[in-house]
Structure formats: C-alpha cells, structure tokens
Amino acid sequence: MRVNIIGGGLAGCALAYVLKNNGAEPVIYEASSCLAAGASGNDVGLYNPRLSAHFDGMAQFYSDGFFQALEVFGHFGDAIDWNPCGALTLMTNERRIKRFRKTMASWDWSEEDMRLVSAQEATDIAGVDVPNECLYLPRSGNISPKKICHEYARGVEVHLNHAVDDLEALEGDVSVLACGIACLGFEEAARIPLSTVRGQVSYVAQTEATKDLKVALSYGGHFAPARDGVHCVGSTFQPWDERIDLREEDDSANLEKLFSVFPHLDGNYDIKGRRASMRTTSRDHFPVIGQLSDGVYISTAHGSYGILSSLVSANMLSNFIVGGGYAVSAEIESALSFTRFKG
Ligand SMILES: Cc1cc2nc3c(=O)[nH]c(=O)nc-3n(C[C@H](O)[C@H](O)[C@H](O)COP(=O)(O)OP(=O)(O)OC[C@H]3O[C@@H](n4cnc5c(N)ncnc54)[C@H](O)[C@@H]3O)c2cc1C
C-alpha cells in the first residue's frame, strides 16, 4: 500500500521507517531541499519520556515510546550519534520534588531504568557537582535528531523541494500530515488548535569545569556531555516569537539557565554554533495523532518530546493504516485524537 507522508522531519521519517518495515510503500514529500529542515534538524537531542506525576494513558504512551526507541537506537547505533549516557533530572524546587517523587512511585519502571539519587550520588554519576536530588534514568541519553531522520528515511522514496498543498493531487489512497504547524493549511486539520514555540540550542566548547560530564542534565534546560569537545545547551522556549533568526542573547539565556542551577560551571564559553527552529504544540501540549477523515491521518504537535513521541506515534499510525504491530488503548487513542478539541 502506498502511503504519502507530508513532511520530512522526525514525525514523517519515523512513520516512513515503521511503514516500510511493515510492508507498506511510504513516500515522503518535503517542502525544503533536505530532510530535517524544521524542528528536527538539531545535531543533539535528549530522549527522555515526558515525566508526569501520575501514570495515566499519556504516561503509558511516552513510556512505550522510550522502550521502543531503545531498540531502534540500538539498531542505528553510531549512525545517529547514540549516547545512552543516562539522564539526571534535577529536583530544583519543592514543586519538582513533589512531582518527581510521585513519578517514581506511580511509574512501574524497574530500578535499572528509573531511580531517585541523592545530590552526592548524582555528583558521582555525573562527574560534575550536582546540587540537588535527582530522578535518574540510566538508559536515557542523547541522539542526533537530524541523523536519525536520514537513517529512518534510508531506502524510502523522498521528494525534496515538494510542498504539498493538495492531497487529492497525490497518487494513492492514504496520506499522513506530518508537517508541523503547516498541517493547518489542510482543510481536514484547519481547526485544530496548534501553535508554535520558538527554540534555540547553542553549541559550546567544553571547559576544564565541564569536560568530565558523563550524563545528560535536565533542569528545565538541557546540557549534554561533550561530543568531540562540544556540548549542546538548550533550549530557549519562546511561544510569543515567530522568527527563527539566530541570536547571541539566546546563547546567553541558555548559559544563564545552566549557571543558575550549576553556579560552579559559570565562566566564559566559546560558542561554536547555534540553531533556531519552531516546535509545534497543541492547546493541551500533547501530540495530535490519528485519523482525520477517510484516508487522511495526522502526526503533529510533538512539542518538546518529539524524539520519542514521533516513534511511538509512527507505530500507532502504522497499526491504524496497515494493521498489526503496536495497538494503543481506546483511552490513549482518544487522548491523542483531534476530536478532543471539539465541543
Ligand atoms: C530548540 C529545540 C530543541 C528541542 N530539543 C528536543 C529534545 O532534546 N528532545 C526531544 O525529544 N525533542 C526536542 N525538540 C522537539 C522536537 O525537535 C520536535 O518535537 C520534532 O522535531 C517535531 O518533528 P516534526 O516532524 O513534527 O516537525 P518538523 O521537524 O518541523 O518537520 C515538519 C516538516 O514538514 C515540512 N513541511 C511543511 N509544510 C510542508 C508541505 N506543505 N509539504 C511538504 N512538507 C512540508 C517542513 O519543511 C518540515 O521539514 C526540540 C525542539 C526545538 C525547536
């Protein structure tokens, strides 16, 4: 079965990968001159599930995504700069302490996948001073979102510089909108409450103080262990801003946030690069996945967790389109459907 996929970011490429593995013929249409041209084009991203206090349907969705991703990342390995270094989520205030203690109690993950660690244990794990108790996910870590898009799309028919504006003009009976905020340009999706959030990541040279960092740090920002001497630090979160120009002040904002939690890392950093793009989010900040109308599906609003949610959504949509594989509960299906915004 031919499936047209509109958009060549994480959502579209992950879907193409899963459909191809399930015997379908995905075809990607990408408006830009390369894959991963939008939010998915960063060199480094953190794959951590969205950690909620209670283990509800959406927690199940992100939890499933995490374990599905470990298998896929293990398969791609170095080709996607996979670094399963572990991630420490800092409990920097009372609200985060309460929330992550509840996460620990309600998520049914084994100790080898999630545990609370004291500030001293976190410091031993991290290789730099960590001032707070943390939620530690030893199998979390970093990949290159840009590289995984290319790996997902390997062997898939891709049409670059091809902005789709009319699904009827495409061959085949099934199309999937995976084009971020541009989904709003299609009649079937025009009323879904989607919006964008600008984000900039900064790439900084390691220093004496940071060179021993061994895990990804998550503290409201994200600081990744150095790769070839360069750390990724991010990201700004600017819902009011619709431009993707590159800004020195956003590098400063990323570093200031890091220093506010890790004062001993304060210092002069050599900025090696930066990248800005737009996240797409929905009114309730969860993805929008599922069937829109006969033969038309959607995968968008992956927000700040697109590395995992794009893959679990791809598995879910593949089940809808070609059957078999990963089936979600009715609760998850309706929590992700565009129909939740009706009425
Ligand atoms: C600064 C920043 C840091 C982030 N860090 C992380 C992180 O650490 N971990 C994590 O999990 N997530 C992170 N995210 C979120 C993640 O990057 C996104 O959720 C994910 O990339 C969304 O993928 P997507 O395919 O839905 O959208 P996009 O990557 O934006 O892809 C949409 C594609 O559709 C194309 N398109 C648009 N219109 C059309 C059309 N009409 N026809 C054809 N193609 C079209 C666009 O050119 C684009 O390539 C971050 C995001 C940002 C901005």
The ligand as an SDF file (V2000), in Angstrom:
LIG
                    3D

 53 58  0  0  0  0  0  0  0  0999 V2000
   15.3030   24.1040   20.0390 C   0  0  0  0  0  0  0  0  0  0  0  0
   14.6030   22.7810   20.1220 C   0  0  0  0  0  0  0  0  0  0  0  0
   15.1350   21.7740   20.9320 C   0  0  0  0  0  0  0  0  0  0  0  0
   14.4840   20.5360   21.0280 C   0  0  0  0  0  0  0  0  0  0  0  0
   15.0370   19.5600   21.8120 N   0  0  0  0  0  0  0  0  0  0  0  0
   14.4240   18.3480   21.8870 C   0  0  0  0  0  0  0  0  0  0  0  0
   14.9880   17.3080   22.6640 C   0  0  0  0  0  0  0  0  0  0  0  0
   16.0590   17.4630   23.2680 O   0  0  0  0  0  0  0  0  0  0  0  0
   14.3150   16.1210   22.7330 N   0  0  0  0  0  0  0  0  0  0  0  0
   13.1310   15.9120   22.0690 C   0  0  0  0  0  0  0  0  0  0  0  0
   12.5590   14.8150   22.1660 O   0  0  0  0  0  0  0  0  0  0  0  0
   12.5830   16.8910   21.3150 N   0  0  0  0  0  0  0  0  0  0  0  0
   13.1940   18.0900   21.2170 C   0  0  0  0  0  0  0  0  0  0  0  0
   12.6410   19.0860   20.4700 N   0  0  0  0  0  0  0  0  0  0  0  0
   11.3500   18.8230   19.8240 C   0  0  0  0  0  0  0  0  0  0  0  0
   11.4990   18.0510   18.5190 C   0  0  0  0  0  0  0  0  0  0  0  0
   12.5820   18.5670   17.7900 O   0  0  0  0  0  0  0  0  0  0  0  0
   10.1840   18.1830   17.7280 C   0  0  0  0  0  0  0  0  0  0  0  0
    9.1240   17.6980   18.5230 O   0  0  0  0  0  0  0  0  0  0  0  0
   10.2310   17.3850   16.4320 C   0  0  0  0  0  0  0  0  0  0  0  0
   11.3470   17.7500   15.6700 O   0  0  0  0  0  0  0  0  0  0  0  0
    8.9570   17.5990   15.6200 C   0  0  0  0  0  0  0  0  0  0  0  0
    9.0840   16.8700   14.4240 O   0  0  0  0  0  0  0  0  0  0  0  0
    8.0430   17.0840   13.2410 P   0  0  0  0  0  0  0  0  0  0  0  0
    8.4260   16.1410   12.1750 O   0  0  0  0  0  0  0  0  0  0  0  0
    6.6530   17.0260   13.7880 O   0  0  0  0  0  0  0  0  0  0  0  0
    8.2480   18.6060   12.7770 O   0  0  0  0  0  0  0  0  0  0  0  0
    9.3830   19.2370   11.8400 P   0  0  0  0  0  0  0  0  0  0  0  0
   10.7130   18.6940   12.1460 O   0  0  0  0  0  0  0  0  0  0  0  0
    9.2300   20.7130   11.9320 O   0  0  0  0  0  0  0  0  0  0  0  0
    9.0220   18.7090   10.3910 O   0  0  0  0  0  0  0  0  0  0  0  0
    7.9720   19.2050    9.6080 C   0  0  0  0  0  0  0  0  0  0  0  0
    8.4620   19.1880    8.1710 C   0  0  0  0  0  0  0  0  0  0  0  0
    7.3650   19.4310    7.2970 O   0  0  0  0  0  0  0  0  0  0  0  0
    7.8490   20.1910    6.2060 C   0  0  0  0  0  0  0  0  0  0  0  0
    6.6960   20.8260    5.5530 N   0  0  0  0  0  0  0  0  0  0  0  0
    5.9600   21.8840    5.9910 C   0  0  0  0  0  0  0  0  0  0  0  0
    4.9470   22.1310    5.1270 N   0  0  0  0  0  0  0  0  0  0  0  0
    5.0330   21.2030    4.1440 C   0  0  0  0  0  0  0  0  0  0  0  0
    4.2560   20.9370    2.9730 C   0  0  0  0  0  0  0  0  0  0  0  0
    3.1770   21.6560    2.6610 N   0  0  0  0  0  0  0  0  0  0  0  0
    4.6380   19.9160    2.1530 N   0  0  0  0  0  0  0  0  0  0  0  0
    5.7360   19.1640    2.4600 C   0  0  0  0  0  0  0  0  0  0  0  0
    6.4990   19.3810    3.5650 N   0  0  0  0  0  0  0  0  0  0  0  0
    6.1460   20.3730    4.3990 C   0  0  0  0  0  0  0  0  0  0  0  0
    8.8230   21.1570    6.8520 C   0  0  0  0  0  0  0  0  0  0  0  0
    9.7350   21.6810    5.9050 O   0  0  0  0  0  0  0  0  0  0  0  0
    9.4910   20.2710    7.8890 C   0  0  0  0  0  0  0  0  0  0  0  0
   10.6740   19.6620    7.3980 O   0  0  0  0  0  0  0  0  0  0  0  0
   13.2730   20.3160   20.3260 C   0  0  0  0  0  0  0  0  0  0  0  0
   12.7550   21.3190   19.5030 C   0  0  0  0  0  0  0  0  0  0  0  0
   13.4100   22.5410   19.3900 C   0  0  0  0  0  0  0  0  0  0  0  0
   12.8480   23.5950   18.4770 C   0  0  0  0  0  0  0  0  0  0  0  0
  1  2  1  0
  2  3  1  0
  2 52  2  0
  3  4  2  0
  4  5  1  0
  4 50  1  0
  5  6  2  0
  6  7  1  0
  6 13  1  0
  7  8  2  0
  7  9  1  0
  9 10  1  0
 10 11  2  0
 10 12  1  0
 12 13  2  0
 13 14  1  0
 14 15  1  0
 14 50  1  0
 15 16  1  0
 16 17  1  0
 16 18  1  0
 18 19  1  0
 18 20  1  0
 20 21  1  0
 20 22  1  0
 22 23  1  0
 23 24  1  0
 24 25  2  0
 24 26  1  0
 24 27  1  0
 27 28  1  0
 28 29  2  0
 28 30  1  0
 28 31  1  0
 31 32  1  0
 32 33  1  0
 33 34  1  0
 33 48  1  0
 34 35  1  0
 35 36  1  0
 35 46  1  0
 36 37  1  0
 36 45  1  0
 37 38  2  0
 38 39  1  0
 39 40  1  0
 39 45  2  0
 40 41  1  0
 40 42  2  0
 42 43  1  0
 43 44  2  0
 44 45  1  0
 46 47  1  0
 46 48  1  0
 48 49  1  0
 50 51  2  0
 51 52  1  0
 52 53  1  0
M  END
$$$$
